Each structure stands twice: as structure tokens, then as C-alpha cells.
Amino acid sequence: MSETIKWTAEAETKLKEIPFFVRPFARKKIEAYAQDNSISLITLEIYEQVKQQFN
């Protein structure tokens, strides 16, 4: 689990649109999804995929 997950600037910007009190939870969920799927870079597309699962 020492693999670092990076975020693109676009995905980070989208994450900042989430209310601050939910943001840590959302970040963890997205990073967990990325880790489970061997994704090391969270792009806008990955962000949107995960977000759709929770809507």
C-alpha cells in the first residue's frame, strides 16, 4: 500500500467543489477505488466514475 496515488489538477479542482466536511471521505473513497483497480493517477474520468457510484 505504499504506492502513491496522484491526482491531476482537473480532478483536484473537482474535489474542491465537494463541501469541505465531506471532502476527506470522498478523497478516501476515490483513492480506495483507484487502489483496488491498480490506478496510480486519478484523472477527471476516474473521479466522475467513482462519483456516479455514490449518486
N, C-alpha and C positions, 0 to 999 in steps of 0.2 A: 504493500500500500504506500510505498514511498514515492510512487510515481506522481509527479506534479501535474495537476490539471491546469492548463492555461485557458484564458478567456480572450476572445477577440474584443477589440474596442467596441464594436457594434453590440455584441452580446452583453458586455459590461454596462453599456448605456441603457439597454433594455432592462437589465436587472435593477438599475437605479430608479426605474419607473414604478417598481413594486414598492408599496408602503414600507417604510423602514422597519416596522415591527414584525413584518412577515419575511423580510428580505433574507435573514440568516437561514430560515427554514427553506426558502426557495433555493438558495445557493446550495445548501446541503443536498437537496433532492436532485438538482440538476447535476451536481458533481457525482453523486452516487450513481445516477443513470449513466453518466459518461464512463465511470469506472467499471460498471457492470458490462458495458458494451465496448470496452477497450478503446475509448475515445480519449485522446490526450489534449484536444483543443476544442473548447466549446465555442461554436460559431452561432450565429443568429438562427440558423436552421435547427441546430440541436436544441437551442433554447426554446424555439417555437414548438418543436416536437414534444418536449417534456411538458411545456406549459399546457398544451392541448390535453394531456393526460389528466390534468388536475382541474379542468374547467367542466 
